[in-house]
Amino acid sequence: MNNLPPETRTDPDDETLPCGRLLSQVWTDWEEGVHDDHTAQCAHCRLAVADLERLESQVRALDSDPAHQPVDATSFIDRVMDVVRLELRPGRPLPLGEADEDLRIMENVAARALRRAA
C-alpha cells in the first residue's frame, strides 16, 4: 500500500521531496502556520522548513543592512529613456554627396553610425 500523498504538481519545476510532498506545499504550509503530523515528524519536511527559515533570516539580514539598500535607479532610467527618445526622432535631413545630387541621410541615422564606428 502506498502511503504517499497524491501527486498534485501543476508546475513541472516544482520539487518533490523524497517523502512525496511538494516542496512548495511544505513551504506554503509553514508560512501559513499549517501544522500536521507528517511535517512535524518527517526529516525531509523538517529539513525543507529549516532551509526556508535560514533563507528568510539571510534575506532579513540583507534587508536591514544599509549597505544593501536598493539604489534609486531613476536617474539611470531617465538617461536611458532620453537616448531612446533621441533615437525615435529622425532629426533633420543631412545632404550627402554633391550639391546637385539628391542624397540625404537623417541626422539620427548618421549619429548612430558615427557612435558605432567610434
C-alpha positions as CSV (number, residue, x, y, z in Angstrom):
1,M,0.0,0.0,0.0
2,N,1.3,3.5,-0.9
3,N,1.2,6.0,1.9
4,L,2.5,8.9,-0.2
5,P,0.1,11.8,-0.7
6,P,-1.4,12.1,-4.2
7,E,0.7,13.9,-6.8
8,T,-0.7,17.5,-7.0
9,R,2.1,19.0,-9.0
10,T,1.0,21.6,-11.5
11,D,4.4,23.1,-12.2
12,P,7.0,20.7,-13.7
13,D,9.8,22.6,-11.9
14,D,8.1,22.0,-8.5
15,E,10.5,19.8,-6.5
16,T,9.1,16.7,-4.8
17,L,10.7,15.8,-1.6
18,P,11.8,12.1,-1.0
19,C,8.8,11.7,1.2
20,G,6.5,12.5,-1.7
21,R,5.4,16.0,-0.6
22,L,5.9,19.0,-2.8
23,L,8.5,21.4,-1.5
24,S,6.3,24.4,-2.5
25,Q,3.4,23.0,-0.4
26,V,5.6,22.3,2.6
27,W,6.9,25.9,2.4
28,T,3.4,27.3,1.9
29,D,2.0,25.3,4.9
30,W,4.9,26.6,7.1
31,E,4.3,30.2,6.0
32,E,0.6,29.9,6.7
33,G,1.1,28.2,10.0
34,V,-0.5,24.9,8.9
35,H,0.9,22.0,11.1
36,D,0.3,18.3,10.5
37,D,1.8,15.2,12.0
38,H,3.7,14.3,8.8
39,T,5.6,17.6,8.6
40,A,6.4,17.5,12.3
41,Q,7.9,14.0,12.1
42,C,9.3,13.8,8.6
43,A,13.1,14.5,8.3
44,H,12.7,15.7,4.7
45,C,9.9,18.2,5.5
46,R,11.7,19.4,8.7
47,L,14.9,20.0,6.7
48,A,13.0,21.9,4.0
49,V,11.4,24.1,6.6
50,A,14.8,24.7,8.3
51,D,16.3,25.6,4.9
52,L,13.5,28.1,4.3
53,E,14.0,29.6,7.8
54,R,17.7,30.1,7.1
55,L,16.9,31.7,3.8
56,E,14.4,34.1,5.3
57,S,16.8,35.1,8.1
58,Q,19.5,35.8,5.5
59,V,17.1,37.9,3.4
60,R,16.0,39.8,6.5
61,A,19.7,40.5,7.4
62,L,20.3,41.8,3.9
63,D,17.2,44.0,4.1
64,S,18.3,45.5,7.4
65,D,21.9,46.2,6.2
66,P,22.2,49.8,5.0
67,A,25.0,48.8,2.5
68,H,22.5,46.6,0.7
69,Q,19.6,49.1,0.4
70,P,18.1,49.5,-3.0
71,V,19.6,52.0,-5.3
72,D,17.4,54.7,-6.8
73,A,17.6,53.9,-10.5
74,T,15.5,56.9,-11.5
75,S,18.4,58.9,-13.0
76,F,19.8,55.9,-14.9
77,I,16.3,55.1,-16.3
78,D,15.8,58.8,-17.2
79,R,19.1,58.8,-19.2
80,V,18.2,55.6,-21.0
81,M,14.8,57.0,-21.9
82,D,16.4,60.2,-23.2
83,V,18.6,58.1,-25.5
84,V,15.5,56.1,-26.6
85,R,13.6,59.3,-27.4
86,L,16.5,60.7,-29.3
87,E,16.7,57.5,-31.4
88,L,13.0,57.8,-32.2
89,R,13.3,61.4,-33.5
90,P,14.5,61.3,-37.1
91,G,16.2,64.7,-36.9
92,R,16.8,66.9,-39.9
93,P,17.9,65.5,-43.3
94,L,21.6,66.0,-43.9
95,P,22.9,66.3,-47.5
96,L,25.1,63.5,-48.8
97,G,27.4,63.8,-51.9
98,E,27.5,66.8,-54.2
99,A,25.1,69.7,-54.2
100,D,23.4,68.6,-57.4
101,E,22.7,65.1,-56.0
102,D,19.5,64.4,-54.2
103,L,21.0,62.2,-51.5
104,R,20.2,62.7,-47.8
105,I,20.6,60.9,-44.5
106,M,18.6,61.6,-41.4
107,E,20.6,63.1,-38.6
108,N,19.9,60.4,-36.0
109,V,21.0,57.7,-38.5
110,A,24.3,59.4,-39.2
111,A,24.8,60.0,-35.4
112,R,24.1,56.3,-34.7
113,A,26.5,55.2,-37.4
114,L,29.2,57.5,-36.1
115,R,28.7,56.2,-32.5
116,R,29.1,52.6,-33.6
117,A,32.2,53.4,-35.7
118,A,33.8,55.2,-32.7
